[in-house]
Amino acid sequence: MIVAIANQDGGAGKTVIANNLALLRTRSGRKVMLVDTDPRGASCAWCGELAAAGVRPRVAARAITGRTLVHDIELLRTRYNDIVIDTEGRDTAESRAALIAARLVVVPVTPEQADLASQYKLIARLNCARMFNPGLRVLFVLVAEHPSDEERAAVRAYAARVMSATLANTIIHSQGQAPADMDALYREVFFTHH
């Protein structure tokens, strides 16, 4: 299964979520590749830190940028059970290719980011990807410490703007640092939305 993690702006824990989903999937015994298309390379650096600390099992990671992304993902698909892609936040050829290749896109969003005007580019990118990948599903994940009912409703309405999108039951607290939140999101991504 290919899962892409995407958002328009930073601050919602996109990379932390990508890293933890890859780690939890690897711990389940699956052969997983964490693909880092973000030029900052934060996911690859994180995997290097885990390896240096002796954390087992090792999470395989690879930075892929440029025009070879589609070809490289096709090759990786034959070697790995699952691919988790930490996409770049900007609208680039790489981020579009990752969305088109994915079966599921996880979009972490804070209540402040649930604004159509500021997030229009991401919504357009997701809807465009569905034209090339009609089976693409989108799972929005609320990232907030103690979201109010109004904030939940705003994120739900925001998610409704994207074709085939749903709002996760899981709420990520503390920007993905709570292990119980990540476990719940992992189960939702790989067992509910597979």
Protein Blocks (a to p, Z undefined) as FASTA:
>chain_A
ZZddddfbehkommmmmmmmmmmmmmnopacddddfbfnlmmmmmmmmmmmnopacdddd
dddedjklmmmmmmmmmmpmbdcddddfbdcfklmmmmmmpmbdcddddfklmcfklmmm
mmmmmmmmmmmmmmbccddddddfbdcfklmmmmmmmmmmpghiacdfbdcehhhpamkl
mmmmmmmmmmmmZZ
